[in-house]
Amino acid sequence: MEPYLLCSCSQLFFEKRVGAIATVWAFFAVCNIAQFAGWLEWFSPIRTYVWIIGGGSFPAITMAGCLVSTVYLRGFSAKHESKFSLYLVVFGAAAAAPLLGDF
């Protein structure tokens, strides 16, 4: 199936429920890990007809974007915008820390 179709349908179905969207992302991520680990070899005769494109990697990346946007919009519409901005700065610094490790 088309990854964007899967992700957009799940995004529309689960709306702003972060836990449910994170579960869908985790499902796609586990499918991707299982495919690359070779745990799904028994599924290969049927996989050409019924399987996720890219083994779950494309939908996992797309779903991660949906998850981030849902968290971002949910935090921005909350009462505590200053706390959310602090979280964004902290997580951004944590994400950039490995890049700055050589200095």
Residue pairs with C-beta under 8 A, 6 or more apart in sequence:
1 52
1 53
2 53
3 52
3 53
3 54
3 58
3 59
3 62
4 62
6 52
6 59
7 24
7 59
7 62
7 63
7 66
10 21
10 24
10 63
10 66
11 21
11 66
11 70
14 20
14 21
14 24
16 70
16 73
16 74
18 67
18 70
18 71
18 74
21 63
21 66
21 67
21 70
22 67
24 63
25 60
25 63
25 64
25 66
25 67
27 56
28 52
28 56
28 57
28 59
28 60
28 63
29 56
29 60
30 56
31 52
31 55
31 56
31 60
32 54
32 55
32 56
32 57
32 60
34 40
34 56
35 55
35 56
36 55
40 47
43 51
52 58
52 59
53 59
75 81
75 84
75 87
75 88
76 84
78 84
